[in-house]
Amino acid sequence: MQPDRTAELKACLERKILVLDGAMGTMIQRHRLQEADYRGSRFAGHAHDLKGNNDLLVLTQPDLIRAIHAEYLTAGADIIETNTFNSTSVSQADYHLEAIVHELNVAGAQLARSVCDEFTARDPSRPRFVAGGLGPTSRTASISPDVNDPGYRNTSFDELVGTYSEAVRGLCEGGVDIILVETVFDTLNAKAALFAVEQYFEQVGRRWPVMISGTITDASGRTLSGQTAEAFWNSLNHVRPLSFGLNCALGAAELRQYVEELSRICDCFISAYPNAGLPNAFGGYDETPEQLAAEVSDWARQGFVNIVGGCCGTTPEHIAAISRGVSGVKPRAVPQVERKLRLSGLEPFNVGKESLFVNVGERTNVTGSKAFARMILEGRFDDALAVARQQVENGAQVIDINMDEAMLDSKAAMERFLKLIASEPDISRVPIMIDSSKWEVIEAGLKCIQGKGIVNSISMKEGEAEFLRQARLARRYGAAVVVMAFDESGQADTYARKTEICARAYQLLTEQAAFPPEDIIFDPNIFAIATGIEEHNNYAVDFIEACKWIRANLPGAQISGGVSNVSFSFRGNDAVREAIHTVFLYHAVKAGLSMGIVNAGMLGVYDDLDPALRDKVE
């Protein structure tokens, strides 16, 4: 295991633009290897074809891989990627070589390590680094491969975590300096990889720098699984990456606008390593080293990048030209970006200081809608999807999904519905709020969404240890959390209890769980007014006053609530309920309420309410 070189790496990045190597596959193809070359003596009797398994060459042709690494270092690369792009059990299953995945990663890391150390020893003023490559696998957790069953998946989050765990352990034991999750075409796959990475870091008590690189697949500006560049960033920035960027699929000219976009919004270093242009009719790449370097060098001069290199079709000649082009160019300065709640579905949704009230659609909730519950119980998921679509069309910026019904397998229903939503871009463009009183249902839901969603909810009702455990897991899945004002003594129903519990939870989350304040959403409990019980009379006012206190004393946190609860005593009287919601929101939003679970169809305009009714409500 290599000593921690994070400080050294960051110092280099502050000083200069670092150069990543070019394509491994392109270089291997130059050697026109045959089946016997891939097999070597060790796998001569293997029962399945091995030609094309480039990762296997770290065992059967190590001198060849070593020589390619050396060519890229000679050309000017500062960072060398391990030849482990497909060294996961999911990918090696194509060759029936799952059993050697750990060995492939160790050997790939050791090969790159030894060559980099040789070059560093020759010139200690120019240290070279090894990035352990984790490719996307050949499966996708967000998209069905069966057009007749949009809810079907050929892999699962847990399967991907397992295969990535094995790979990352091998890479770190083999001596890498960096973990590189690259060529991300499905953000849910990347979430699984990063979950495995963070899990490994926790197990060994040490962190490695993490680089993340996604793939914009075409001129639509989206990944294969449908996310925009900013939504991709919102989904994965919870791992605090060393760098974030893009590679593959496009040439530099086509990739430019997306690299520029990320350079503005990411508060970390930016990497970019495009293909040598777009593929020609024969699948080859025609862009010359000079053409590619001219574009990449302009990115550098414009202040877009910190790490540059090449992907498909690039060679040591391309890397040498890029290295010359960025030499002496000042690296991009990492910007100070406003801290805000950054959510995403297929598209980004950001909630900051100046944001207006966020409407969370409540109709996809079996506990709040009898009609929706009946659809789910009867297996009418197409009708249930229509409800979700209508919520978004009616202005819901987030949709709340709850499957807590005694007659339901809540976990299975949550998984099925979320997988179906993923195939509906007009619904999945908005973030998801996963709502359940059962942690296992919440966790099942988190394994199905590629965007950054919201957990609704966690609380201290089972004590601090369980609260922190759930918070840390939510963070590892890349979700924000709603924190209920609920502790070991029960739900907070007074101003004093609301503020006391929220203050305690905030301190635990920020100080012990390293949870960013902007990803904390407090729910100080909206209870029904006008029940005829005197103790309930001040419930709405206590909530509004608690909002003011949270805004003043718990910086960065957002505030949410189930708005329809406040009018529960008036079930059946929709005119009064609508007026109560409208007046309540008017005052609560002014006090700091930033989002609410609400039926948009039961909201009016404050100034348009009948004055007599409005006065009675107030």
Backbone hydrogen bonds, N-H to C=O, Kabsch-Sander energy under -0.5 kcal/mol:
donor,donor_aa,acceptor,acceptor_aa,energy
2,Q,172,C,-0.6
9,L,5,R,-2.7
10,K,6,T,-2.7
11,A,7,A,-2.2
12,C,8,E,-1.9
13,L,9,L,-2.1
14,E,10,K,-1.9
15,R,11,A,-1.0
16,K,12,C,-2.3
17,I,329,V,-0.5
18,L,16,K,-0.5
18,L,306,N,-2.3
20,L,18,L,-0.5
20,L,308,V,-3.7
21,D,79,I,-1.3
23,A,311,C,-0.7
27,M,23,A,-0.7
28,I,24,M,-2.4
29,Q,25,G,-2.4
30,R,26,T,-0.9
31,H,28,I,-1.6
32,R,29,Q,-1.5
37,D,34,Q,-0.8
38,Y,34,Q,-1.7
39,R,35,E,-2.0
40,G,36,A,-2.4
43,F,39,R,-2.0
44,A,41,S,-1.0
46,H,43,F,-1.7
53,N,50,L,-2.3
54,N,52,G,-1.9
56,L,53,N,-1.2
57,L,54,N,-1.2
58,V,55,D,-1.6
59,L,56,L,-2.0
60,T,56,L,-1.9
61,Q,57,L,-2.1
64,L,61,Q,-0.6
65,I,61,Q,-1.7
66,R,62,P,-2.7
67,A,63,D,-2.1
68,I,64,L,-1.8
69,H,65,I,-2.4
70,A,66,R,-2.3
71,E,67,A,-2.1
72,Y,68,I,-2.0
73,L,69,H,-2.1
74,T,70,A,-2.6
75,A,71,E,-1.7
76,G,72,Y,-0.6
76,G,73,L,-1.0
77,A,72,Y,-2.3
78,D,19,V,-3.1
79,I,19,V,-2.2
80,I,129,F,-2.8
82,T,131,A,-2.4
84,T,82,T,-1.9
87,S,84,T,-1.9
88,T,86,N,-1.6
92,Q,88,T,-3.1
93,A,89,S,-1.2
94,D,91,S,-1.4
95,Y,92,Q,-1.5
96,H,93,A,-0.9
97,L,92,Q,-2.2
100,I,97,L,-1.6
101,V,98,E,-1.4
104,L,100,I,-2.6
105,N,101,V,-2.0
106,V,102,H,-2.3
107,A,103,E,-2.8
108,G,104,L,-2.7
109,A,105,N,-2.2
110,Q,106,V,-2.6
111,L,107,A,-2.4
112,A,108,G,-1.9
113,R,109,A,-2.6
114,S,110,Q,-2.5
115,V,111,L,-1.8
116,C,112,A,-2.4
117,D,113,R,-2.6
118,E,114,S,-1.7
119,F,115,V,-2.0
120,T,116,C,-2.5
121,A,117,D,-2.3
122,R,118,E,-1.5
123,D,119,F,-1.5
126,R,123,D,-2.3
129,F,78,D,-2.9
131,A,80,I,-2.9
131,A,129,F,-0.5
132,G,130,V,-0.6
132,G,178,I,-3.3
133,G,131,A,-0.7
134,L,180,L,-3.0
135,G,85,F,-0.8
135,G,133,G,-0.5
147,V,145,P,-0.6
149,D,146,D,-1.7
152,Y,149,D,-2.0
160,L,156,S,-2.3
161,V,157,F,-2.6
162,G,158,D,-2.2
163,T,159,E,-2.2
164,Y,160,L,-2.7
165,S,161,V,-2.2
166,E,162,G,-1.6
167,A,163,T,-1.6
168,V,164,Y,-3.0
169,R,165,S,-1.9
170,G,166,E,-1.6
171,L,167,A,-2.4
172,C,168,V,-2.4
173,E,169,R,-2.4
174,G,170,G,-1.8
175,G,171,L,-0.6
175,G,172,C,-0.8
176,V,171,L,-1.6
177,D,130,V,-2.3
178,I,130,V,-1.8
179,I,209,P,-2.6
180,L,132,G,-2.9
180,L,178,I,-0.5
181,V,179,I,-0.6
181,V,211,M,-2.7
182,E,134,L,-1.9
182,E,180,L,-0.8
184,V,213,S,-2.1
185,F,183,T,-0.6
189,N,186,D,-0.6
190,A,186,D,-1.7
191,K,187,T,-2.5
192,A,188,L,-2.0
193,A,189,N,-2.3
194,L,190,A,-2.9
195,F,191,K,-2.4
196,A,192,A,-2.2
197,V,193,A,-2.3
198,E,194,L,-2.8
199,Q,195,F,-2.1
200,Y,196,A,-2.2
201,F,197,V,-2.4
202,E,198,E,-2.1
203,Q,199,Q,-2.0
204,V,200,Y,-2.2
205,G,201,F,-1.3
206,R,201,F,-1.6
211,M,179,I,-3.1
212,I,243,S,-1.8
213,S,181,V,-2.7
214,G,245,G,-2.8
215,T,184,V,-2.5
217,T,215,T,-0.7
217,T,222,R,-2.0
218,D,222,R,-0.6
221,G,218,D,-1.8
223,T,227,Q,-2.4
225,S,185,F,-1.9
226,G,223,T,-1.9
228,T,346,L,-2.1
229,A,221,G,-0.6
232,F,228,T,-2.2
233,W,229,A,-1.9
234,N,230,E,-2.7
235,S,231,A,-1.9
236,L,232,F,-1.1
236,L,233,W,-0.7
237,N,233,W,-1.7
239,V,236,L,-1.5
240,R,237,N,-1.7
242,L,210,V,-2.4
243,S,210,V,-1.3
244,F,269,F,-2.2
245,G,212,I,-1.7
246,L,271,S,-1.3
247,N,214,G,-2.6
248,C,273,Y,-1.3
250,L,248,C,-3.0
252,A,275,N,-0.6
255,L,251,G,-1.8
256,R,252,A,-1.4
258,Y,255,L,-0.9
259,V,255,L,-1.8
260,E,256,R,-2.6
261,E,257,Q,-1.8
262,L,258,Y,-2.2
263,S,259,V,-2.1
264,R,260,E,-1.0
264,R,261,E,-0.8
265,I,261,E,-1.3
266,C,262,L,-2.3
269,F,242,L,-1.9
271,S,244,F,-1.5
272,A,307,I,-1.9
273,Y,246,L,-2.1
275,N,250,L,-2.4
276,A,312,C,-2.5
277,G,275,N,-2.2
280,N,284,G,-2.9
283,G,280,N,-2.1
286,D,278,L,-0.5
287,E,276,A,-1.7
292,L,288,T,-2.5
293,A,289,P,-2.6
294,A,290,E,-1.9
295,E,291,Q,-1.4
296,V,292,L,-2.4
297,S,293,A,-2.7
298,D,294,A,-1.3
299,W,295,E,-1.8
300,A,296,V,-1.9
301,R,297,S,-2.3
302,Q,298,D,-2.1
303,G,300,A,-1.3
304,F,299,W,-2.3
306,N,270,I,-2.8
307,I,270,I,-2.1
308,V,18,L,-2.3
309,G,272,A,-1.4
310,G,21,D,-1.6
311,C,274,P,-2.9
314,T,311,C,-2.2
319,I,315,T,-2.2
320,A,316,P,-2.6
321,A,317,E,-1.9
322,I,318,H,-2.4
323,S,319,I,-2.8
324,R,320,A,-2.2
325,G,321,A,-2.2
326,V,322,I,-2.0
327,S,323,S,-0.8
329,V,326,V,-2.1
332,R,305,V,-2.0
337,V,335,P,-0.8
340,K,338,E,-0.6
341,L,351,V,-2.2
342,R,340,K,-0.8
343,L,341,L,-0.8
343,L,349,F,-2.9
344,S,452,K,-2.1
345,G,347,E,-2.3
345,G,429,R,-0.7
346,L,428,S,-1.4
347,E,429,R,-1.5
349,F,343,L,-2.6
351,V,341,L,-3.0
352,G,350,N,-0.5
355,S,352,G,-1.2
358,V,594,S,-2.7
359,N,357,F,-0.5
360,V,358,V,-0.7
360,V,596,G,-2.8
361,G,359,N,-0.7
361,G,398,V,-2.9
362,E,598,V,-0.6
365,N,363,R,-0.6
366,V,402,N,-2.4
368,G,365,N,-1.0
369,S,365,N,-1.6
373,A,369,S,-2.4
374,R,370,K,-2.3
375,M,371,A,-1.9
376,I,372,F,-2.2
377,L,373,A,-2.7
378,E,374,R,-2.0
379,G,376,I,-1.4
380,R,375,M,-3.0
381,F,379,G,-1.6
384,A,380,R,-1.8
385,L,381,F,-2.4
386,A,382,D,-1.6
387,V,383,D,-1.5
388,A,384,A,-1.9
389,R,385,L,-2.7
390,Q,386,A,-2.3
391,Q,387,V,-2.1
392,V,388,A,-1.9
393,E,389,R,-2.6
394,N,390,Q,-2.0
395,G,392,V,-1.6
396,A,391,Q,-2.5
397,Q,359,N,-2.4
398,V,359,N,-1.2
399,I,431,P,-1.8
400,D,361,G,-2.5
401,I,399,I,-0.5
401,I,433,M,-2.9
402,N,364,T,-1.7
402,N,400,D,-0.5
403,M,435,D,-0.6
405,E,403,M,-1.5
408,L,405,E,-2.1
410,S,408,L,-1.3
413,A,409,D,-2.6
414,M,410,S,-2.5
415,E,411,K,-2.4
416,R,412,A,-2.6
417,F,413,A,-2.4
418,L,414,M,-2.4
419,K,415,E,-2.2
420,L,416,R,-2.0
421,I,417,F,-2.5
422,A,418,L,-1.8
423,S,419,K,-0.5
423,S,420,L,-1.2
424,E,421,I,-2.4
427,I,424,E,-1.9
428,S,421,I,-0.6
428,S,424,E,-3.1
429,R,425,P,-1.0
430,V,427,I,-1.7
433,M,399,I,-3.0
434,I,432,I,-0.6
434,I,454,I,-2.7
435,D,401,I,-2.8
435,D,433,M,-0.7
436,S,434,I,-0.5
436,S,456,N,-1.8
439,W,437,S,-0.5
441,V,438,K,-0.7
442,I,438,K,-1.9
443,E,439,W,-3.0
444,A,440,E,-1.8
445,G,441,V,-2.1
446,L,442,I,-2.3
447,K,443,E,-1.2
448,C,445,G,-1.9
449,I,445,G,-0.6
453,G,451,G,-0.8
454,I,432,I,-2.2
455,V,480,A,-2.8
456,N,434,I,-3.0
456,N,454,I,-0.5
457,S,482,V,-0.6
458,I,482,V,-2.3
460,M,486,F,-1.9
463,G,460,M,-1.8
467,F,463,G,-1.6
468,L,464,E,-2.7
469,R,465,A,-2.2
470,Q,466,E,-2.4
471,A,467,F,-2.1
472,R,468,L,-2.6
473,L,469,R,-2.0
474,A,470,Q,-2.7
475,R,471,A,-2.2
476,R,472,R,-2.1
477,Y,473,L,-2.1
478,G,475,R,-1.1
479,A,474,A,-2.4
480,A,453,G,-2.5
481,V,519,D,-2.4
482,V,455,V,-3.2
483,V,481,V,-0.5
483,V,521,I,-3.1
484,M,458,I,-2.2
484,M,482,V,-0.6
485,A,523,D,-2.1
486,F,484,M,-2.1
487,D,490,G,-2.0
490,G,487,D,-2.1
492,A,485,A,-2.8
498,K,494,T,-2.7
499,T,495,Y,-2.4
500,E,496,A,-2.0
501,I,497,R,-2.4
502,C,498,K,-2.2
503,A,499,T,-2.1
504,R,500,E,-1.9
505,A,501,I,-2.6
506,Y,502,C,-2.5
507,Q,503,A,-2.0
508,L,504,R,-2.2
509,L,505,A,-2.7
510,T,506,Y,-2.6
511,E,507,Q,-2.2
512,Q,508,L,-2.0
513,A,508,L,-1.2
513,A,509,L,-0.6
515,F,509,L,-2.7
519,D,516,P,-1.9
520,I,517,P,-1.8
521,I,481,V,-2.6
521,I,519,D,-0.5
522,F,520,I,-0.5
522,F,558,Q,-2.9
523,D,483,V,-2.7
527,F,525,N,-0.6
529,I,566,V,-1.9
534,E,532,G,-0.6
536,H,533,I,-2.0
537,N,534,E,-1.8
539,Y,536,H,-1.7
542,D,538,N,-3.0
543,F,539,Y,-1.9
544,I,540,A,-2.2
545,E,541,V,-2.8
546,A,542,D,-2.1
547,C,543,F,-2.0
548,K,544,I,-1.7
549,W,545,E,-2.0
550,I,546,A,-2.6
551,R,547,C,-2.4
552,A,548,K,-1.8
553,N,549,W,-2.1
554,L,550,I,-2.8
557,A,554,L,-1.4
558,Q,520,I,-2.7
560,S,522,F,-3.2
563,V,561,G,-1.2
563,V,597,I,-1.1
564,S,597,I,-0.8
565,N,562,G,-1.5
566,V,563,V,-1.5
567,S,564,S,-0.9
568,F,565,N,-1.7
570,F,567,S,-2.5
571,R,568,F,-1.3
573,N,570,F,-2.6
574,D,572,G,-0.8
577,R,573,N,-2.3
578,E,574,D,-2.7
579,A,575,A,-1.7
580,I,576,V,-2.7
581,H,577,R,-2.7
582,T,578,E,-2.3
583,V,579,A,-2.7
584,F,580,I,-2.8
585,L,581,H,-2.6
586,Y,582,T,-2.0
587,H,583,V,-1.9
588,A,584,F,-2.9
589,V,585,L,-2.8
590,K,586,Y,-1.1
591,A,587,H,-1.4
592,G,588,A,-0.7
592,G,589,V,-0.9
593,L,588,A,-2.7
594,S,559,I,-1.7
595,M,559,I,-2.0
596,G,358,V,-2.1
597,I,561,G,-2.4
598,V,360,V,-2.2
598,V,596,G,-0.8
600,A,598,V,-0.8
602,M,599,N,-2.6
603,L,600,A,-0.9
604,G,578,E,-0.6
606,Y,604,G,-0.5
608,D,605,V,-1.5
609,L,605,V,-0.6
609,L,606,Y,-1.3
614,R,610,D,-2.9
615,D,611,P,-2.4
616,K,612,A,-2.0
617,V,613,L,-2.4
618,E,614,R,-2.7
